[in-house]
């Protein structure tokens, strides 16, 4: 039984009931039933949020077309919410492709496969393996949806590998006018070029055809080394390994190096699960930051000596199982891609800024390499790049920390990751992208009323 009402509560409920019964025929209850309540949206880190007028998930292409044609205000597509920048927030219509998921077609001869745009990247590896294929490269997080990943040029690491967008060989897009447009290098080539990295500003990508390769296994090797020694040897490390990156432990002299290389060796048994999901080690680093930030030399000494506690077992497994990692601690992130040759100098300057200012942070800095491509709004357009990612725990203030680091990226002609936090606007971005004007002309022609442009995109494109 529930708790008994007090006399005061009983009188309050009786008064409310009497008021409702006195309403005209279209009562409060009828209004509540017929008017959907807005549902708030937040991204993965919690830093971005909005209260859209509608949150819709069309079940078919025809339904999607009708939604786009009839939506009264702004429209923004949403995937897994793993972008840290304000690409999604709108007070109009939030459009999910959760019903547009799965492998749609594949070709054993060309090793191409077509997926629905709302397919989570985590659900692509097994279906591809079943037809003898695999993604050429993957990011170390696979929470994103396919359409969202290519919209922001999401990437992995390796000097011979471009971003997901570079593997796109065809796509289907529904425009602001409700037109269904099939795009490739042969069909609507200018639109195809722009839509491979579009920030969701051209319309809704419903299907994506990818160039893949035959299924393969990877061996993962990890080791701790002095950051400076890794930077001095970086040319050999990135040349001798198909996929190489490092995670620099801030306020220390060490970094975790990670190398992935193709192998024909059999898969290793799964590693024993960490009972704390890695939170024990993370909690230790977090505690050092919290309690020893006023004693930087002692903190550095303790962090450096923690390397003696670390041990790493090599792993072998199917590519999609080795590439992706679990991320069970939330954070906010800023990432810029600088010309590959400037990567070491840029990282050294960032680490010096953190140490000289004793800046509060304990998340590692991620350092990766990405091959150049020919996509107008790709961060890697026309140049091999080094992508450097700076993180901050979601419960800590990231604004001042990122503001202290961001000008260093500008010094090295860095281009911000579209899905990560940054402060650049149209004037600065136009100077960084040689084909900026070509993209904006395609966007203007396809969506002259800016139906897919929210406040964040208006700032990026310099629109009123």
Secondary structure, DSSP 4 states (H G I P E B T S, - for coil): -PPPPPHHHHHHHHHHHHHHHTS-SS-HHHHHHHSPPP-EEE-TTSS-EEE-SEEE--SSHHHHHHHHHH--S-EEEESSS---SSSS--SSEEEE-TTS-SEEEEETTTTEEEEETT-BGGGTHHHHHHTTEE-S---S---SBHHHHHHTT----BTT---GGGGEEEEEEE-TT--EEEESSSSSHHHHHHHTS-TT-S-EEEEEEEE-EE--EEEEEEEEEEHHHHHHTHHHHHHHSSEEEEEE-TTSSEEEEEEEEEE-SPPPPPPPPPTTTTHHHHHHHHHHHHHHTT-HHHHHHHHHHGGGG-----EEEEHHHHH-----S-EEEEEEEEEGGGHHHHHHHHHHHHHHTT----SPEEEEEE--B--TT-TTBTS-EEEEEEEEETTS--HHHHHHHHHHHHHTT-EE-TTS-----HHHHHHH-TTHHHHHHHHHHH-TT-TT--HHHHHHHT--
